[in-house]
Amino acid sequence: MSARGVDVSIMGRELTIACSDEEREGLLRSVDYLDKKMREIRDTGKVVGAEKIAIMAALNIAHELLTANVGGFDIGDFKRRISSMQEQIDAVVVESNQLF
C-alpha cells in the first residue's frame, strides 16, 4: 500500500494530500464534503477568513458525527453509554485492587 499525492481543491486552495490508492475515493468524497460545508459557511457572510471558516466547518462536522443517528443507531448515545460503562469498570477495578 503505497501513498501517492492526490491534488485537491478546498475553497479554491490547491493542496496535495498523500493517500493510498484504496483511500483515494474516500479522500475525494471527504474533500467534496468539506469544501461544500466551508462554502456554505462562507456564503452566510457571518464568518470571515479561511481559518475561521475551516474551524467552524470542523466543529459542524464533529457535531454531525457525534449526534449522528444512522439507521436508528444514535452514535452519540452509544459513545455516552460506553463512557459510562468504562467509568463503572474503572470503579470496580479500583475497588478490587483495594481488596488485595
N, C-alpha and C positions, 0 to 999 in steps of 0.2 A: 504494500500500500504506500505508494509514493505521493508526496504532496506536490501540487502544481499551483502556479499563480493563476487566479481567476480574476479578470478585470470586471469590476462592478462600478455602478454609479449610484450614489445616495445623495439626493437633493443637489444634483449637478456636480458633486465632488467625485472625482475618479479615484478609485482605490484598487489595489491588487491584493487579494487575500489568498493565502496558501490553504489548500484543502485537497483531499484525495479525490480521485475520480468518483468514488462511491458517495462522497459527501457533496459533490458539486450541485446536484439538483436541489437538495435541501438548503444549501447555502443561497442559491439563487432565489428560492421561494422566500427565505428569510430576508434577503436584501429587498425584494419587492415589497414585502410586508412592512419593513422598517421605513422604506422610502415613502410608502403611502401614508403611514402614521405621521411621519415628520412633516410631510407636505400638508396634511390636514391641520396639524397644529400651527404651522406657519401661516396657512391661509385664514386662520381665525383672526390673525393680527394681534392677538393678546400676548404672544411670546416673541421676543426679538432676539436674534442671534442664533447661529447654528448650534453652539454648545448648549444653550438653554433649551432649544427645541429638541436636541438629542436626549437631554436629561428627562424632559417631560415625556417624550416618546418611550424611553426606557421605563419610567415609572408607570405609564399607562399599560405597557405590555406586561410588566411584572404583576400589576394588579389583575389584568386579564388572566394570567397564568394561575395566580393564587386563588382566584374566585371562579375558575372555570367549572362548569357543570357539563361534563361530557357524557352523554347517554345516561343521564340520571345519576352520574357519579360526580360528586362535588369534591374536587381536588383540595380545596381549602379546608373543608371539614375533615377530610382524610388526613391531611397534614396535622391538623389540631389534635385529632384522635391519636395519631402516632406519637406526638409530643407528650400527650397526657400519659400514654402507656409507658413511654420511656421514663418519665418522672416517677411513675409508680414502681417500675423495675429498679431504678436507681435507689429509691427509698428502701425497698426490700433488701437490696444488696448491702446497703449501709447497715441496716438493722441486723442482717445475718452476720456481717463481719463483727459486730459488737458482741455477738454471742460467743465468739471464739476467742 
